[in-house]
Amino acid sequence: MHLTELRIQNLRNIDGEQIDLAPGLNLFVGANGAGKTSILEAAYLLSHGGSFRTYQAEHLQRRGAEPLALFAQIQTDSLTHRLGLLRHGARWIAKLDGDASAKLTDLFAACAVVCFEPGSHALISGSADGRRRFLDWGVFHVEQDFAPRMRRYRRALRQRNALLKQAADEEELSIWDEELSQAAEPLAEAREAYIARFERQLIPLLDDYLPELAGAGLRFRPGWNRSAPLVEALREVRQRDRALGHTTRGLHRADWSLVFAKAPSHEQLSRGQEKLCAIACTLAQVSLYRSARGENPIIAFDDLCSELDAAHQAAALAALIESGAQILLTGTEISPSLLERFPAQRTFHVEQGRVRKVL
């Protein structure tokens, strides 16, 4: 899939811009603060309903202006979709092919964007929340029932946590233990199947990018001991959960991590090594999406040259272009030798929130 058109209204310093994009490499150059990253952020919002830069959606809207609105046209192998995303008060409203009653998940299913940006090293060294979101984005795009099942799980989790805080009786808690367990089991199986495929794609990339660390591996912790149903684990920790006022076993406690023979924990990786791990994870996810859906997601890569040395810039860009995906790439400046080797199909200059096509 690829974006053919992206329209942005009132996103950060962008007042109103329409950008016509090429299927391959699209390059956005300009000074720091010009608005380059906001263009990638717009595409990412259409795919995720949240920003890779902030969890506070109110910071996205251009100061003193409203509404924040994004429109795009996306081309797949067989279909063209028209996408819309509007920020209304504290809510996101989706529109898909003219249908104003579309759900956000319908929009996200139609537009798949993966992103590597300066904070992507947090995928390796940051909190488990980010790694779960990364994992679940991949599962969402290969498991048709993932979104409604996850909604069921979250509703049950909220209810159980509320009952724990209210010191509810044992019988009522048992009902919600069973509901949470029934919701969790198929989701846990889907996660485990995806993580196994992800690992097979990822390990060769890690061995290639970080040969000095040797013996790459992935550890997955599903959130409870999967040798027994979740309902049994919940019974075992019920008194502890009552004391804490929240549920300590389940999907929401899952995590995964990378290990290496010569660096058994992420604390022993340099920032540069963490970034290379994050790029490998991104490429592995692109490959899995392509295998499952028969087409590539869109790849957003923010500030390539500030993140990697020259050799790894070339290696990363070569892998991205070889994938055949549409690439949205930003930089304050791109090395002439890199541009000669990987010429952009379309180049844009960004200045003070204005986008001008150069090539």
Phi, psi and omega in degrees: 000156174205149175281131174262335182212140177223121178245133186233128176233122171062039173258113183052242183265010179264116181285299179196116182221143172243127185237123177263121191252152176268159181293332185263237185274121176246122186249131178242117182241154179161172182290165175300138180081005183285334182120008182299311183296330180296330177293316176295323179298322179299313179297320181295320179300322179295337183261336188236339184072014178205165183264152172276358183256333183205150173270352184262098187297335180295341179281350182282328187285135180301132186300131177077009182227152174202158357270170169276122183221139178233137177226144180208156169241130184235137182248125172254186180299330187233347187225157169241130178242145172252125187245143175219142178218122184238136174264111183240108185064240178257012186241149169265136177239128183259153173218130182228119180051043177084355182271106182284352179264008181298146176276157176302321181295332175296318179296314183295327178292330183275343185227110182250116180232126171252151188221138167240128183214174187306334179269007186292342177300338179296341174301329181268315189252355183272201185284163179294335181305314181296322180290324176294319178298318178300313180296314185289331174299317179295316180295320179305322184275357176240344180245112187300324185265011186298313186297309180296325178293321178292325175298318178299316180299314183294323176298315180295321180295316178299319181294315180296318179298321178296318179294323177299318180291332182271003182056046181296160182287167185296321182297316181293319177297323180298322178300315183281335171300316181293317179297316179297319180294315179298322178290326187283323191302308180294329178291319178297319178297319180294319178298315183295320178296318180293317184294328177294317178292321179299316180298319180296325178283325190282317190301315177300325178293317179295319179296328179284315184282330185230060183296336182292341181268333174059154170056053180291146177208168180232133176247132180240131177243111189287347179113347172195167180289110188283004175288347178223157179299156180300326183301326178290319178296323179294322177296320182296326185254013187300315182294321176295317179298322177299316182294323182276333181082017176204166186273125186257002176229143177141182181304325183290355177253006182290157177198161173221157182209159177260144176227152178224148182302323183257008174206078189293352177221155184294339178296342182266003177268145172284166178300320179297320179292323176299320180293322177294323175298318180295321177297317178299319178297318179298314181295323178295321179292322175301315181296319179293320178298316181297319180295321183281324189250349179077013176206166182272150165284173174275140182247122175255127182230110186263124171060058182307309191288336179278346186264334188224154173287171188301318183295318181283333171302310182296318181295316181295315182293323177299317180294321180295314182292322179298331180295337182083006183281159168288135183237130172250109190240133178243159175185149174290324171202146181244135182301134180304323180294325178291319179293326179292322181283324182232077182294138178285143174285331178211135181237137180234143173255131182244128180212123178050044177078005177255140183243125181235128177287129180258321184219000000 
